[in-house]
Amino acid sequence: MKLWGGRFTKQTDKLVEEFTASIGFDQKLASDDIRGSLAHVKMLGACGIIPQEDADKISEGLRNILQEVKAGSFQFSVENEDVHMNVEKVLIEKIGPVGGKLHTGRSRNDQVATDLHLYLRRETKQIIAHLVDLLDALVETAEKNFDVMIPGYTHLQRAQPVLLAHHLLAYFGMFSRDVERLQDGLKRIDSLPLGAGALAGTTFPIDRELVAAELGFARIYENSMDAVSDRDFIVEFLSAASLVMMHLSRFCEEMVLWSSTEFGFVELDDAYCTGSSIMPQKKNPDVAELLRGKTGRVYGNLIGLLTVLKGLPLAYNKDLQEDKEGMFDTVDTLKGSLQLFAGMIRTMEVRKERVAQALKEDFSNATDLADYLVRKGMPFRQAHEVIGKLVLYCISNGKYLADLTLEEYKQHSASFEEDLYQTIDIRTVVDARDVLGGTGSKQVEQSIRKAKVCIAEL
Ligand code: ARG
């Protein structure tokens, strides 16, 4: 017998039962569902909507069920459709018809919305904690390798040298914005839908403030129809999650490149790589690749939910049941990805000789030579031309800028003096960018200090 069976004369078709059931996935919400019910029944008792004695019996029954859920011994069944009715059905079995008073003044519509808010609030906080740990890992790695300079790229062509720490702190910027976004989203997650009933409110004199206080919600949905049909907070979460994954994916792409023989800038730890079934020599950056790949499903979950919501009339529609799997999948993917990524960064070795060698074999100090001529009074556009010709000269003679004699320099411009060599030294090149936000050591040192303060304040 279904909990809603009164108006039906036939059994539900078996396939329909399976098709409409959400218990296969929404059992993940069981403990949040029971928490919500405990708060609801407490309020029902306190407001005299049901006798206190009944409220106490129901609470006790719910607590027993909660223990079974936590122990993994609670039996969920497809016949009971979803987590809400599974719990209620077993409650009634356990404590008798009085259990049927739990659903007074409530609907599954405001109930499921409440579960989602409770679940996502808890998980968002955990994800923020993982992100903060990742920020920590970035700062740690930046400090550990503070002396390392690497080629900086535009168009994946060598551009200007930077501190590795500066490169890492660029990701610090991205991930700290992600934290801000999730924190901001929390404001809207932290709102109570319960009390909205099916859509219009309830005829019982409920106390929504009491329930909000009991569940620790900062706000209460103002409009009952909005309360049961709003899933914006999940969309926001999925969107913030997509950005996190996009940032991880960009970094992972660099790890894949940097750990290749061609780059050889880093050695990823064996614990974070896997081998090949056929090629004995292989050590593959699988973790980085898979994190990059998992970005796809997280984007998919965002687009999936936006598409479910598009065109839904108010208020609750069964389509909304499709809000869960993508959200669960994103939460799990994100938590796993962040932890793995932080571990991969913490354990990777920077191959200092390789990056130092790479910097000797490029023209990433060319801009500084142009700036040098500007300081001698030449218009920048003309200096650009002179250095361009010099680079061309180097390429055809198999040399780099530091290899040319002063003689050769003077053939290109009379303004060159002995001090040019100091100017194009890579350390000078890096440290010369001593402007706010630049890669000069003094600036980056400051940035590390600020990053630590930022972590402490998060
Ligand atoms: N399992 C449903 C969901 O996840 C719960 C709400 C059902 N409400 C209803 N009126 N059928 O959306």
Residues whose N, C-alpha, C, O or C-beta is under 5 A from the ligand:
A	BS01	LIG	S22 D82 R108 N109 V112 L320 Q321
